[in-house]
Amino acid sequence: MSRIGKKPVAVPSSVKTSLESDGLLHIEGGKGKLSWRPHAMMKLTVENDTITVVRQNDTREARSLHGLTRTMIANMIKGVTDGFERKLEVHGVGYRAEVKGRELHLALGFSHPVHFLIPQGIDIKVEDRTKITLTAIDKQQLGQAAAKIRAYRPPEPYGGKGVRYSDEVVRRKEGKSGAK
């Protein structure tokens, strides 16, 4: 039995949940609404202030989906109540970021600026032209957007230049020694 999957998910009083007959789960809170359809092998039950996940059988696939389903529901509830945040930092001489409308403009040392179209449901703020803060209620969408921005210029190990997560540690390498 999955240790994570068998725990019931507590639903705060400020969150409304509804489960349709075809398995579609709707969660609505102060920050917004989210809907998700779990895998057919998972059965959800919504009672009072908890949601429980039960798997249909004991196959390897069902066991692997059990904990995932429970975590997805817990993330949805946390998203509509508190929201999620991801911070990125831009390191490098002349590297900067700014938001113009629904686009993030990045100067990352290329001969052209990089334009990132901000997806619906994600808010981006830039502080000091080098610190980017992304906020959203959908954790997966937020992580995907942050990874896409980081992928434009990942941090390189010699100079440390590039876009990195604020809590990311870049292992620096030593350059050429020059001694013969």
N, C-alpha and C positions, 0 to 999 in steps of 0.2 A: 504494500500500500504506500502510496506517495505521501511523505510526511507533509509536504506543502499542500498537495491536492486535497487531503482529507480535512484540512482546517476550514471551518466556515468563514466567509467573508462578512465582516460586520458592515452594515449599511447605516450611516449617520441619519439622524432624523431630518436633516436638511436636504437629503437626496431622495428622489423618487425613482423607483425601479418598476419596470414592467417586462413581462416575458410573454411573447406571442406564442401561439400554438406551433408555429413552424420553427421555434427555437431562437428567434431574434430577440436579443436582450437590449432594452433601452434604458439608459441611465441619464438622469437630468439633475443638475445641481446649480449652484450659484454662478459658476463660471460658464456653463453651457450644457449642451446635450451630446451624448455619444451613443452609437448603436454598434452592436457586434453580434455576429452569428458564430457560435462555437462549432467545433467539429461535430459531425453526426454521432460519433462514439461517446460524446459527453452529454450527460443529462443534468440540467440545472433545475433547482427548486428554489423558489423565492418564498420565504416564510417570515412574517413580521419584519424583523430588522437584520436578517441574515440571508446570504445566498450560499447554497452548498452545491458542490460539483460531485457527481457520481459517474464513474465510468461503466460502460455497458458490459465489457468483458475484460479479461486479463492479458490480452495480447501485448506484445512489446510496444506497438504503436499507441495503443490506448493508455498504457502506463506512462509513456513519454508525454502524451498530451494532457494528462490529468493535472499535473502541477502547473503546466503552461496555461491552461484554461483558468485555473484559480488565480494565477498571478495577473493575467490579462484583465480579469474582472476587478481585482484589487487596484490595479493601475488606473482603470477607468474611473473608479470611485474617487481615488486620490486626485485625478485630473480635474474632475468637475467640482471638487471642493477646494483644493489648494492650487492646482495647476503644477506644471513642471517648468524647470528652467535649466538652460545649458549655457555656459559661458565659454567664449573663445577669445584668444589673444592673437594679435598680429605682431610678429617680431621681424624687424629688418629695417634698414635705412631706406626711407622713402615709402615704406609699406604703410597703407592706411585704408580705412573703411568709412563709408558714409551711406546713410539711407536717403534715397530720393524717391518719394512716393511709395510704390510697392516693389522697389528694386533696391538691392544692396550693391553699391559700387565699391569694388576693391581694386587698389593699386598694389600689385604684388610683384613688381619687378619685371613684368612682361612689357612688350612694346605697345600693348593696348590695355585699357582697363577691363576688368572682369565684371560682368553684370550678372547678378543672381536674382531671378524673379522670386519674390517671397511668396510661398504657397499660402493658400487660404487657411486661416486658423492659426497661423504663426505670427507673432509680433517680434520685431527686431529693434533693439535700441543700441546705439553706438556711443560709447563714452571715450573721451580723450583720443578719438580717431584710431585707437588700437584695441579697444576692448568691446567685444560684440556680445550682447546678451539676447538669447532667444528664449521666448516663453510661449507655451501652448498647453492645451488640455489633453492632447493625444501624445503620449510618450513616444510611440513608435514614429510618428510623423516628425516630431521634434528631433529625435536622434538621427533620422534620415537626412533632414535639412542640415543639421550641424555637420554630419559626416560629408555631405556634398560640398559645403563651404570649405571644410578642411582639406578636401581632396584637390582643390584648385592649386594649392601650394603647401603640401605637407612639410613639417619641419625637417630640415636636413641636418645630419649629425655633425658636420664640420663647423658651420657658422651659426647654427641654431635658428636660421631664418625660416619664416613660413608661418602658417596658421596652425595653432595648436589649441587643445582644450586647456582651460585655466589650471586644471589639476594634473595635467599631463607632464611627465618628466622626460625630457629629451636627453638620451645618453650621448654625450659629446665624444667625438673621436679626435685623436691627435692628428695633426697634419703631417706633411712630409718632414723628416728629420733634417735632411740636408747634409748629414755627416757621411763620409765615405769610409 
